Amino acid sequence: MSDSAHTPDAPDSAPAPRSTRPKGEPRFPDGPQADPAGSHFERRIRSFQPRRSRVTAGQADALQRLWPKWGLDIDGSRTLDLSELFGNANPVVLEIGFGMGEATAQMGADDPDTNILAVDVHTPGQGNLLNLADRNGLTNIRVANGDAIILLREMLVPDALDGLRVYFPDPWPKKRHHKRRLIQPEFLTLAATRLGPGALLHCATDWEPYAEQMLEVLTAHPDFENTQSDGGYAPRPAFRPLTRFEGQGLDKGHVVNDLLFRRVQHQDVPLREHHDVPSRDHHPEQSGPAEFRREQPAPSDVTEQPTTGA
Ligand SMILES: C[S@@+](CC[C@H](N)C(=O)[O-])C[C@H]1O[C@@H](n2cnc3c(N)ncnc32)[C@H](O)[C@@H]1O
């Protein structure tokens, strides 16, 4: 996040005492691993800046206590059975880049029938979100540590998700860093395979040039359609709380734009081959907020879809 237009997170309580652990020993035994996908899934261009961030005593405690229960390292070594991960077959929404997690916890509390798989690389934020979930008795949030691209590509099966939320992704304002921006055509192609038909992709940003880029690439992408009849930005849906970074942007006079696009009906077969996880037999169109319910395609829609013959 070092190149973002925002200021760094302020510590929210006392920092953990300076570690005396011997070199090479994990920072949090039983907690999130540093770079869990390691060199075997190294990505050259990353949408985040690895940071050595201070972890408060409360966050460290939450990481130690709750990671074994609610944490997940993105190591790219297996596909996830989301029903098993959450202990139920409710719809699952992926949130990429939850930061300190306050908005995530709020959405989890507001909609207990939707599971949130929240991913970030930011250790203090992971501890903070675990703490918030614990304090508020939220059982519908899981915290994933690592690169969301590897999570999507290696660990989620096609159609696994009922929604995707990307709120205030790092704007990477310098031109030479634009390639690091998350919302690009290749990312959308990958994300589309993991979203079920009718699932919503919801982005928000306070960086207007990035909002314009998002609108352009999403509008051009064949796997998504704009939910807005005028083809433009959406009003902020009631289910999205203000986020920490949004607040910082608003303080600077930035304009916030939301984008709400729907995954269109699949026209081809899924990309990946390791479908060793059975598909979930839930009916997401019957639960969760209306915005994240999948639309049931009419029978005629299904039969009229062109096939690839594959
Ligand atoms: C600018 S912050 C926004 C945080 C939060 N959504 C908010 O609005 O307060 C963006 C976050 O996305 C995370 N991030 C960026 N790329 C990521 C990726 N590929 N995988 C996981 N997290 C990522 C960063 O670590 C950072 O915490």
PDBQT file of the ligand as one rigid body, heavy atoms in Angstrom, charges set to zero:
ROOT
HETATM    1  C1  LIG A 401      -6.230   0.478   0.245  1.00  0.00    +0.000 C 
HETATM    2  S1  LIG A 401      -6.496  -0.910   1.278  1.00  0.00    +0.000 S 
HETATM    3  C2  LIG A 401      -8.269  -0.896   1.512  1.00  0.00    +0.000 C 
HETATM    4  C3  LIG A 401      -8.701  -1.641   2.736  1.00  0.00    +0.000 C 
HETATM    5  C4  LIG A 401     -10.206  -1.666   3.004  1.00  0.00    +0.000 C 
HETATM    6  N1  LIG A 401     -10.949  -2.308   1.953  1.00  0.00    +0.000 N 
HETATM    7  C5  LIG A 401     -10.761  -0.288   3.265  1.00  0.00    +0.000 C 
HETATM    8  O1  LIG A 401     -11.473   0.229   2.390  1.00  0.00    +0.000 OA
HETATM    9  O2  LIG A 401     -10.486   0.264   4.334  1.00  0.00    +0.000 OA
HETATM   10  C6  LIG A 401      -6.290  -2.246   0.135  1.00  0.00    +0.000 C 
HETATM   11  C7  LIG A 401      -5.987  -3.561   0.808  1.00  0.00    +0.000 C 
HETATM   12  O3  LIG A 401      -5.963  -4.587  -0.179  1.00  0.00    +0.000 OA
HETATM   13  C8  LIG A 401      -4.954  -5.511   0.161  1.00  0.00    +0.000 C 
HETATM   14  N2  LIG A 401      -4.590  -6.228  -1.078  1.00  0.00    +0.000 N 
HETATM   15  C9  LIG A 401      -4.185  -5.685  -2.242  1.00  0.00    +0.000 A 
HETATM   16  N3  LIG A 401      -3.964  -6.644  -3.161  1.00  0.00    +0.000 NA
HETATM   17  C10 LIG A 401      -4.247  -7.824  -2.558  1.00  0.00    +0.000 A 
HETATM   18  C11 LIG A 401      -4.198  -9.173  -2.999  1.00  0.00    +0.000 A 
HETATM   19  N4  LIG A 401      -3.820  -9.505  -4.239  1.00  0.00    +0.000 N 
HETATM   20  N5  LIG A 401      -4.529 -10.143  -2.123  1.00  0.00    +0.000 NA
HETATM   21  C12 LIG A 401      -4.904  -9.828  -0.863  1.00  0.00    +0.000 A 
HETATM   22  N6  LIG A 401      -4.979  -8.555  -0.394  1.00  0.00    +0.000 NA
HETATM   23  C13 LIG A 401      -4.642  -7.568  -1.230  1.00  0.00    +0.000 A 
HETATM   24  C14 LIG A 401      -3.851  -4.662   0.770  1.00  0.00    +0.000 C 
HETATM   25  O4  LIG A 401      -3.002  -5.408   1.602  1.00  0.00    +0.000 OA
HETATM   26  C15 LIG A 401      -4.651  -3.619   1.531  1.00  0.00    +0.000 C 
HETATM   27  O5  LIG A 401      -4.861  -3.998   2.872  1.00  0.00    +0.000 OA
ENDROOT
TORSDOF 0
